[in-house]
Amino acid sequence: MKIVEKDFGVSTKSRNQMVDITSRVHSIVSESGISDGDVIVFCPHTTAAITINENADRDVVHDVLLTLSELMPEHRSGYRHSEGNSDAHCKSSLVGCSEQVIIKNGKLNFGTWQGIFFCEFDGPRSRRVVVQVRGE
Ligand code: ZN
């Protein structure tokens, strides 16, 4: 089994933002030469996350961020963390810091409407995404 690991930067522009990174992950998969296996996309930050969701209708991203912010508001009595970004830490844990996608015939084996997103919850910041491709 071959393993290829790469990383790339993402510059976010607002406090809460979902950045479509599908094409960047696909490029790394293509360049790896691995045609069958899987890819792990990992976020090495505690106030950001990785998720897979619809990338056709941008309103889906809006509604996901709206829902997360309603469930986990920025200001809430009871938060103790002194940095003031407890909502971002909670969102990071709920959404999760990685996703795994199957690679079939050199391509991400996605459903029609799926894409992979870097989720910023405490931006704007310069972030990093780690991608590991494994297979034959
Ligand atoms: Zn913090």
Backbone and ligand atoms as CSV (ligand in chain L), in Angstrom:
chain,resi,resn,atom,element,x,y,z
A,1,MET,N,N,0.840,-1.202,0.000
A,1,MET,CA,C,0.000,0.000,0.000
A,1,MET,C,C,0.875,1.251,0.000
A,2,LYS,N,N,0.501,2.190,-0.838
A,2,LYS,CA,C,1.225,3.460,-0.930
A,2,LYS,C,C,0.509,4.508,-0.067
A,3,ILE,N,N,1.293,5.370,0.577
A,3,ILE,CA,C,0.713,6.457,1.377
A,3,ILE,C,C,1.324,7.778,0.928
A,4,VAL,N,N,0.470,8.735,0.601
A,4,VAL,CA,C,0.930,10.072,0.205
A,4,VAL,C,C,0.258,11.091,1.124
A,5,GLU,N,N,1.073,11.934,1.778
A,5,GLU,CA,C,0.488,12.949,2.654
A,5,GLU,C,C,0.898,14.338,2.194
A,6,LYS,N,N,-0.108,15.217,2.089
A,6,LYS,CA,C,0.123,16.602,1.668
A,6,LYS,C,C,-0.706,17.517,2.552
A,7,ASP,N,N,-0.350,18.806,2.563
A,7,ASP,CA,C,-1.245,19.748,3.229
A,7,ASP,C,C,-1.335,21.025,2.404
A,8,PHE,N,N,-2.373,21.788,2.669
A,8,PHE,CA,C,-2.540,23.065,1.967
A,8,PHE,C,C,-3.195,24.070,2.908
A,9,GLY,N,N,-3.045,25.346,2.568
A,9,GLY,CA,C,-3.595,26.409,3.394
A,9,GLY,C,C,-4.969,26.853,2.928
A,10,VAL,N,N,-5.753,27.330,3.889
A,10,VAL,CA,C,-7.064,27.918,3.583
A,10,VAL,C,C,-7.135,29.244,4.338
A,11,SER,N,N,-7.398,30.327,3.621
A,11,SER,CA,C,-7.569,31.631,4.273
A,11,SER,C,C,-9.054,31.925,4.367
A,12,THR,N,N,-9.558,32.015,5.588
A,12,THR,CA,C,-10.984,32.282,5.736
A,12,THR,C,C,-11.226,33.774,5.910
A,13,LYS,N,N,-12.426,34.202,5.566
A,13,LYS,CA,C,-12.726,35.635,5.519
A,13,LYS,C,C,-13.771,36.097,6.521
A,14,SER,N,N,-14.446,35.147,7.158
A,14,SER,CA,C,-15.428,35.560,8.165
A,14,SER,C,C,-15.389,34.611,9.357
A,15,ARG,N,N,-16.094,34.958,10.409
A,15,ARG,CA,C,-16.021,34.157,11.642
A,15,ARG,C,C,-16.529,32.738,11.399
A,16,ASN,N,N,-17.658,32.627,10.717
A,16,ASN,CA,C,-18.204,31.319,10.363
A,16,ASN,C,C,-18.275,31.215,8.845
A,17,GLN,N,N,-17.624,30.191,8.309
A,17,GLN,CA,C,-17.567,30.069,6.851
A,17,GLN,C,C,-17.304,28.613,6.481
A,18,MET,N,N,-17.924,28.155,5.400
A,18,MET,CA,C,-17.613,26.830,4.869
A,18,MET,C,C,-16.970,27.006,3.501
A,19,VAL,N,N,-15.739,26.509,3.360
A,19,VAL,CA,C,-14.968,26.665,2.129
A,19,VAL,C,C,-14.949,25.326,1.397
A,20,ASP,N,N,-15.412,25.322,0.144
A,20,ASP,CA,C,-15.414,24.084,-0.656
A,20,ASP,C,C,-13.972,23.740,-1.052
A,21,ILE,N,N,-13.470,22.617,-0.547
A,21,ILE,CA,C,-12.086,22.212,-0.833
A,21,ILE,C,C,-12.046,20.941,-1.687
A,22,THR,N,N,-13.170,20.597,-2.303
A,22,THR,CA,C,-13.267,19.357,-3.089
A,22,THR,C,C,-12.202,19.284,-4.178
A,23,SER,N,N,-12.037,20.380,-4.941
A,23,SER,CA,C,-11.102,20.335,-6.070
A,23,SER,C,C,-9.656,20.209,-5.588
A,24,ARG,N,N,-9.348,20.820,-4.436
A,24,ARG,CA,C,-7.980,20.728,-3.905
A,24,ARG,C,C,-7.683,19.309,-3.426
A,25,VAL,N,N,-8.667,18.679,-2.804
A,25,VAL,CA,C,-8.482,17.287,-2.366
A,25,VAL,C,C,-8.368,16.377,-3.590
A,26,HIS,N,N,-9.208,16.642,-4.590
A,26,HIS,CA,C,-9.166,15.825,-5.805
A,26,HIS,C,C,-7.819,15.934,-6.513
A,27,SER,N,N,-7.242,17.141,-6.531
A,27,SER,CA,C,-5.914,17.329,-7.151
A,27,SER,C,C,-4.857,16.488,-6.447
A,28,ILE,N,N,-4.893,16.474,-5.118
A,28,ILE,CA,C,-3.913,15.688,-4.353
A,28,ILE,C,C,-4.093,14.195,-4.646
A,29,VAL,N,N,-5.343,13.756,-4.737
A,29,VAL,CA,C,-5.624,12.348,-5.067
A,29,VAL,C,C,-5.077,12.028,-6.463
A,30,SER,N,N,-5.339,12.906,-7.433
A,30,SER,CA,C,-4.863,12.685,-8.808
A,30,SER,C,C,-3.344,12.603,-8.863
A,31,GLU,N,N,-2.681,13.573,-8.197
A,31,GLU,CA,C,-1.219,13.619,-8.210
A,31,GLU,C,C,-0.578,12.434,-7.489
A,32,SER,N,N,-1.311,11.812,-6.566
A,32,SER,CA,C,-0.764,10.675,-5.803
A,32,SER,C,C,-0.588,9.440,-6.683
A,33,GLY,N,N,-1.348,9.380,-7.768
A,33,GLY,CA,C,-1.299,8.214,-8.642
A,33,GLY,C,C,-2.046,7.012,-8.067
A,34,ILE,N,N,-2.671,7.187,-6.932
A,34,ILE,CA,C,-3.438,6.091,-6.308
A,34,ILE,C,C,-4.834,6.056,-6.919
A,35,SER,N,N,-5.217,4.896,-7.459
A,35,SER,CA,C,-6.521,4.828,-8.127
A,35,SER,C,C,-7.592,4.115,-7.304
A,36,ASP,N,N,-7.160,3.280,-6.353
A,36,ASP,CA,C,-8.135,2.616,-5.488
A,36,ASP,C,C,-7.629,2.627,-4.050
A,37,GLY,N,N,-8.455,3.153,-3.159
A,37,GLY,CA,C,-8.059,3.260,-1.756
A,37,GLY,C,C,-8.971,4.227,-1.042
A,38,ASP,N,N,-8.383,5.056,-0.201
A,38,ASP,CA,C,-9.198,6.081,0.455
A,38,ASP,C,C,-8.352,7.310,0.776
A,39,VAL,N,N,-9.050,8.367,1.099
A,39,VAL,CA,C,-8.363,9.611,1.455
A,39,VAL,C,C,-8.956,10.127,2.759
A,40,ILE,N,N,-8.067,10.553,3.643
A,40,ILE,CA,C,-8.488,11.174,4.900
A,40,ILE,C,C,-8.189,12.658,4.782
A,41,VAL,N,N,-9.185,13.476,5.093
A,41,VAL,CA,C,-9.010,14.924,5.094
A,41,VAL,C,C,-9.141,15.367,6.544
A,42,PHE,N,N,-8.075,15.958,7.076
A,42,PHE,CA,C,-7.997,16.237,8.501
A,42,PHE,C,C,-7.745,17.715,8.778
A,43,CYS,N,N,-8.427,18.242,9.785
A,43,CYS,CA,C,-8.278,19.635,10.205
A,43,CYS,C,C,-7.523,19.689,11.528
A,44,PRO,N,N,-6.290,20.233,11.548
A,44,PRO,CA,C,-5.504,20.254,12.787
A,44,PRO,C,C,-5.768,21.499,13.643
A,45,HIS,N,N,-7.023,21.864,13.793
A,45,HIS,CA,C,-7.396,23.052,14.573
A,45,HIS,C,C,-8.577,22.728,15.486
A,46,THR,N,N,-8.649,23.413,16.632
A,46,THR,CA,C,-9.716,23.101,17.600
A,46,THR,C,C,-10.957,23.972,17.460
A,47,THR,N,N,-10.908,24.937,16.517
A,47,THR,CA,C,-12.086,25.788,16.322
A,47,THR,C,C,-12.506,25.783,14.855
A,48,ALA,N,N,-12.225,24.687,14.185
A,48,ALA,CA,C,-12.606,24.503,12.786
A,48,ALA,C,C,-12.943,23.025,12.601
A,49,ALA,N,N,-13.403,22.643,11.416
A,49,ALA,CA,C,-13.823,21.260,11.202
A,49,ALA,C,C,-13.827,20.919,9.717
A,50,ILE,N,N,-14.082,19.652,9.437
A,50,ILE,CA,C,-14.224,19.168,8.062
A,50,ILE,C,C,-15.576,18.470,7.965
A,51,THR,N,N,-16.307,18.732,6.885
A,51,THR,CA,C,-17.563,18.007,6.691
A,51,THR,C,C,-17.830,17.777,5.206
A,52,ILE,N,N,-18.726,16.839,4.943
A,52,ILE,CA,C,-19.181,16.566,3.578
A,52,ILE,C,C,-20.653,16.949,3.513
A,53,ASN,N,N,-20.989,17.745,2.506
A,53,ASN,CA,C,-22.398,18.106,2.334
A,53,ASN,C,C,-22.609,18.602,0.911
A,54,GLU,N,N,-23.794,19.122,0.634
A,54,GLU,CA,C,-24.121,19.553,-0.730
A,54,GLU,C,C,-23.313,20.781,-1.137
A,55,ASN,N,N,-22.715,20.718,-2.349
A,55,ASN,CA,C,-21.992,21.891,-2.843
A,55,ASN,C,C,-22.599,22.432,-4.135
A,56,ALA,N,N,-23.855,22.048,-4.399
A,56,ALA,CA,C,-24.532,22.562,-5.596
A,56,ALA,C,C,-25.293,23.842,-5.260
A,57,ASP,N,N,-26.154,23.779,-4.258
A,57,ASP,CA,C,-26.945,24.941,-3.844
A,57,ASP,C,C,-26.263,25.588,-2.638
A,58,ARG,N,N,-25.736,26.809,-2.832
A,58,ARG,CA,C,-25.007,27.505,-1.761
A,58,ARG,C,C,-25.888,27.791,-0.542
A,59,ASP,N,N,-27.193,27.779,-0.734
A,59,ASP,CA,C,-28.091,28.023,0.397
A,59,ASP,C,C,-27.994,26.926,1.450
A,60,VAL,N,N,-27.553,25.740,1.055
A,60,VAL,CA,C,-27.389,24.650,2.029
A,60,VAL,C,C,-26.315,25.033,3.049
A,61,VAL,N,N,-25.191,25.550,2.549
A,61,VAL,CA,C,-24.104,25.998,3.432
A,61,VAL,C,C,-24.615,27.083,4.386
A,62,HIS,N,N,-25.353,28.030,3.840
A,62,HIS,CA,C,-25.932,29.100,4.671
A,62,HIS,C,C,-26.787,28.511,5.784
A,63,ASP,N,N,-27.628,27.571,5.425
A,63,ASP,CA,C,-28.566,27.011,6.402
A,63,ASP,C,C,-27.871,26.142,7.447
A,64,VAL,N,N,-26.810,25.448,7.048
A,64,VAL,CA,C,-26.034,24.650,8.011
A,64,VAL,C,C,-25.388,25.588,9.042
A,65,LEU,N,N,-24.763,26.672,8.550
A,65,LEU,CA,C,-24.108,27.624,9.465
A,65,LEU,C,C,-25.131,28.325,10.360
A,66,LEU,N,N,-26.286,28.645,9.797
A,66,LEU,CA,C,-27.351,29.279,10.581
A,66,LEU,C,C,-27.800,28.354,11.712
A,67,THR,N,N,-27.977,27.088,11.382
A,67,THR,CA,C,-28.441,26.111,12.377
A,67,THR,C,C,-27.402,25.892,13.471
A,68,LEU,N,N,-26.124,25.751,13.069
A,68,LEU,CA,C,-25.067,25.566,14.075
A,68,LEU,C,C,-24.989,26.768,15.015
A,69,SER,N,N,-25.125,27.976,14.464
A,69,SER,CA,C,-25.028,29.179,15.293
A,69,SER,C,C,-26.238,29.336,16.208
A,70,GLU,N,N,-27.376,28.805,15.778
A,70,GLU,CA,C,-28.551,28.859,16.642
A,70,GLU,C,C,-28.410,27.842,17.786
A,71,LEU,N,N,-27.871,26.663,17.467
A,71,LEU,CA,C,-27.672,25.627,18.486
A,71,LEU,C,C,-26.566,26.017,19.460
A,72,MET,N,N,-25.509,26.659,18.909
A,72,MET,CA,C,-24.346,27.012,19.732
A,72,MET,C,C,-24.020,28.487,19.543
A,73,PRO,N,N,-24.742,29.370,20.254
A,73,PRO,CA,C,-24.548,30.815,20.087
A,73,PRO,C,C,-23.181,31.276,20.580
A,74,GLU,N,N,-22.678,32.376,19.967
A,74,GLU,CA,C,-21.361,32.905,20.330
A,74,GLU,C,C,-21.333,33.362,21.793
A,75,HIS,N,N,-22.393,34.001,22.236
A,75,HIS,CA,C,-22.448,34.489,23.617
A,75,HIS,C,C,-23.536,33.727,24.361
A,76,ARG,N,N,-23.163,33.185,25.506
A,76,ARG,CA,C,-24.108,32.384,26.274
A,76,ARG,C,C,-23.664,32.386,27.725
A,77,SER,N,N,-24.588,32.602,28.638
A,77,SER,CA,C,-24.190,32.587,30.050
A,77,SER,C,C,-23.808,31.158,30.410
A,78,GLY,N,N,-22.716,31.025,31.152
A,78,GLY,CA,C,-22.272,29.684,31.528
A,78,GLY,C,C,-20.966,29.282,30.894
A,79,TYR,N,N,-20.620,29.884,29.735
A,79,TYR,CA,C,-19.324,29.584,29.129
A,79,TYR,C,C,-18.210,30.021,30.089
A,80,ARG,N,N,-17.155,29.204,30.228
A,80,ARG,CA,C,-16.048,29.545,31.129
A,80,ARG,C,C,-14.746,29.874,30.398
A,81,HIS,N,N,-14.545,29.291,29.218
A,81,HIS,CA,C,-13.290,29.443,28.471
A,81,HIS,C,C,-13.004,30.923,28.216
A,82,SER,N,N,-11.834,31.409,28.690
A,82,SER,CA,C,-11.562,32.851,28.695
A,82,SER,C,C,-11.279,33.439,27.321
A,83,GLU,N,N,-10.990,32.602,26.324
A,83,GLU,CA,C,-10.731,33.137,24.984
A,83,GLU,C,C,-11.995,33.708,24.338
A,84,GLY,N,N,-13.154,33.314,24.842
A,84,GLY,CA,C,-14.403,33.824,24.283
A,84,GLY,C,C,-14.826,33.155,22.990
A,85,ASN,N,N,-14.264,31.992,22.710
A,85,ASN,CA,C,-14.647,31.306,21.467
A,85,ASN,C,C,-15.175,29.890,21.740
A,86,SER,N,N,-15.883,29.752,22.858
A,86,SER,CA,C,-16.403,28.434,23.232
A,86,SER,C,C,-17.360,27.864,22.197
A,87,ASP,N,N,-18.142,28.746,21.568
A,87,ASP,CA,C,-19.058,28.261,20.528
A,87,ASP,C,C,-18.279,27.576,19.407
A,88,ALA,N,N,-17.115,28.152,19.058
A,88,ALA,CA,C,-16.295,27.590,17.976
A,88,ALA,C,C,-15.730,26.221,18.370
A,89,HIS,N,N,-15.317,26.076,19.618
A,89,HIS,CA,C,-14.823,24.772,20.091
A,89,HIS,C,C,-15.949,23.731,20.060
A,90,CYS,N,N,-17.145,24.141,20.482
A,90,CYS,CA,C,-18.286,23.208,20.489
A,90,CYS,C,C,-18.667,22.787,19.073
A,91,LYS,N,N,-18.679,23.760,18.149
A,91,LYS,CA,C,-19.013,23.441,16.751
A,91,LYS,C,C,-17.975,22.488,16.161
A,92,SER,N,N,-16.695,22.720,16.482
A,92,SER,CA,C,-15.625,21.862,15.978
A,92,SER,C,C,-15.835,20.412,16.407
A,93,SER,N,N,-16.185,20.225,17.685
A,93,SER,CA,C,-16.391,18.856,18.167
A,93,SER,C,C,-17.635,18.221,17.570
A,94,LEU,N,N,-18.693,19.004,17.417
A,94,LEU,CA,C,-19.935,18.440,16.872
A,94,LEU,C,C,-19.762,18.030,15.405
A,95,VAL,N,N,-19.130,18.898,14.622
A,95,VAL,CA,C,-18.959,18.618,13.185
A,95,VAL,C,C,-17.858,17.581,12.957
A,96,GLY,N,N,-16.778,17.666,13.727
A,96,GLY,CA,C,-15.704,16.673,13.613
A,96,GLY,C,C,-14.515,17.188,12.828
A,97,CYS,N,N,-13.330,16.659,13.142
A,97,CYS,CA,C,-12.110,17.209,12.553
A,97,CYS,C,C,-11.611,16.440,11.327
A,98,SER,N,N,-12.329,15.413,10.891
A,98,SER,CA,C,-11.871,14.715,9.684
A,98,SER,C,C,-13.022,14.055,8.938
A,99,GLU,N,N,-12.749,13.740,7.673
A,99,GLU,CA,C,-13.661,12.951,6.849
A,99,GLU,C,C,-12.816,11.959,6.063
A,100,GLN,N,N,-13.421,10.858,5.686
A,100,GLN,CA,C,-12.760,9.821,4.896
A,100,GLN,C,C,-13.622,9.571,3.661
A,101,VAL,N,N,-12.980,9.530,2.512
A,101,VAL,CA,C,-13.716,9.305,1.264
A,101,VAL,C,C,-13.052,8.154,0.503
A,102,ILE,N,N,-13.850,7.285,-0.078
A,102,ILE,CA,C,-13.330,6.166,-0.869
A,102,ILE,C,C,-12.892,6.679,-2.244
A,103,ILE,N,N,-11.740,6.192,-2.692
A,103,ILE,CA,C,-11.242,6.530,-4.031
A,103,ILE,C,C,-11.488,5.328,-4.939
A,104,LYS,N,N,-12.175,5.573,-6.048
A,104,LYS,CA,C,-12.476,4.508,-6.995
A,104,LYS,C,C,-12.091,4.990,-8.389
A,105,ASN,N,N,-11.282,4.228,-9.090
A,105,ASN,CA,C,-10.792,4.609,-10.423
A,105,ASN,C,C,-10.172,6.013,-10.432
A,106,GLY,N,N,-9.438,6.328,-9.379
A,106,GLY,CA,C,-8.734,7.605,-9.313
A,106,GLY,C,C,-9.592,8.800,-8.950
A,107,LYS,N,N,-10.870,8.539,-8.640
A,107,LYS,CA,C,-11.768,9.652,-8.322
A,107,LYS,C,C,-12.409,9.479,-6.951
A,108,LEU,N,N,-12.798,10.596,-6.358
A,108,LEU,CA,C,-13.534,10.556,-5.090
A,108,LEU,C,C,-14.906,9.964,-5.381
A,109,ASN,N,N,-15.243,8.903,-4.666
A,109,ASN,CA,C,-16.502,8.192,-4.948
A,109,ASN,C,C,-17.675,8.861,-4.229
A,110,PHE,N,N,-17.980,10.086,-4.677
A,110,PHE,CA,C,-19.023,10.899,-4.077
A,110,PHE,C,C,-20.374,10.660,-4.730
A,111,GLY,N,N,-21.436,10.995,-3.996
A,111,GLY,CA,C,-22.751,11.106,-4.593
A,111,GLY,C,C,-22.793,12.376,-5.427
A,112,THR,N,N,-23.815,12.504,-6.241
A,112,THR,CA,C,-23.917,13.610,-7.205
A,112,THR,C,C,-23.722,14.992,-6.588
A,113,TRP,N,N,-24.304,15.216,-5.431
A,113,TRP,CA,C,-24.326,16.575,-4.874
A,113,TRP,C,C,-23.299,16.800,-3.776
A,114,GLN,N,N,-22.471,15.798,-3.515
A,114,GLN,CA,C,-21.563,15.925,-2.380
A,114,GLN,C,C,-20.265,16.669,-2.688
A,115,GLY,N,N,-19.818,17.423,-1.720
A,115,GLY,CA,C,-18.523,18.074,-1.783
A,115,GLY,C,C,-17.949,18.073,-0.376
A,116,ILE,N,N,-16.655,18.398,-0.285
A,116,ILE,CA,C,-16.015,18.404,1.023
A,116,ILE,C,C,-15.679,19.843,1.415
A,117,PHE,N,N,-15.976,20.172,2.647
A,117,PHE,CA,C,-15.836,21.554,3.108
A,117,PHE,C,C,-14.908,21.676,4.301
A,118,PHE,N,N,-14.088,22.756,4.267
A,118,PHE,CA,C,-13.388,23.185,5.469
A,118,PHE,C,C,-14.350,24.134,6.180
A,119,CYS,N,N,-14.608,23.897,7.460
A,119,CYS,CA,C,-15.549,24.723,8.221
A,119,CYS,C,C,-14.803,25.602,9.208
A,120,GLU,N,N,-14.885,26.897,8.996
A,120,GLU,CA,C,-14.280,27.878,9.912
A,120,GLU,C,C,-15.327,28.320,10.919
A,121,PHE,N,N,-14.945,28.294,12.219
A,121,PHE,CA,C,-15.882,28.747,13.254
A,121,PHE,C,C,-15.312,29.875,14.112
A,122,ASP,N,N,-14.062,30.295,13.824
A,122,ASP,CA,C,-13.464,31.375,14.610
A,122,ASP,C,C,-12.525,32.204,13.734
A,123,GLY,N,N,-13.032,32.549,12.549
A,123,GLY,CA,C,-12.222,33.283,11.596
A,123,GLY,C,C,-12.378,34.779,11.761
A,124,PRO,N,N,-11.807,35.561,10.832
A,124,PRO,CA,C,-10.943,35.071,9.749
A,124,PRO,C,C,-9.557,34.658,10.251
A,125,ARG,N,N,-9.040,33.588,9.654
A,125,ARG,CA,C,-7.723,33.070,10.041
A,125,ARG,C,C,-7.063,32.377,8.849
A,126,SER,N,N,-5.757,32.121,9.009
A,126,SER,CA,C,-5.049,31.260,8.057
A,126,SER,C,C,-5.043,29.862,8.648
A,127,ARG,N,N,-5.559,28.924,7.913
A,127,ARG,CA,C,-5.723,27.552,8.405
A,127,ARG,C,C,-4.955,26.580,7.539
A,128,ARG,N,N,-4.903,25.321,7.990
A,128,ARG,CA,C,-4.190,24.280,7.271
A,128,ARG,C,C,-5.068,23.036,7.217
A,129,VAL,N,N,-5.007,22.339,6.110
A,129,VAL,CA,C,-5.742,21.083,5.950
A,129,VAL,C,C,-4.724,20.005,5.587
A,130,VAL,N,N,-4.785,18.870,6.265
A,130,VAL,CA,C,-3.877,17.748,6.001
A,130,VAL,C,C,-4.656,16.671,5.263
A,131,VAL,N,N,-4.045,16.164,4.177
A,131,VAL,CA,C,-4.698,15.148,3.347
A,131,VAL,C,C,-3.787,13.930,3.242
A,132,GLN,N,N,-4.304,12.775,3.567
A,132,GLN,CA,C,-3.515,11.545,3.415
A,132,GLN,C,C,-4.258,10.592,2.483
A,133,VAL,N,N,-3.564,10.221,1.387
A,133,VAL,CA,C,-4.135,9.306,0.397
A,133,VAL,C,C,-3.466,7.941,0.611
A,134,ARG,N,N,-4.283,6.877,0.680
A,134,ARG,CA,C,-3.741,5.543,0.929
A,134,ARG,C,C,-4.352,4.557,-0.064
A,135,GLY,N,N,-3.530,3.699,-0.608
A,135,GLY,CA,C,-4.080,2.696,-1.516
A,135,GLY,C,C,-3.087,2.223,-2.536
A,136,GLU,N,N,-3.610,1.721,-3.652
A,136,GLU,CA,C,-2.762,1.147,-4.706
A,136,GLU,C,C,-2.893,1.973,-5.984
L,1,ZN,ZN,ZN,-10.435,28.858,22.562
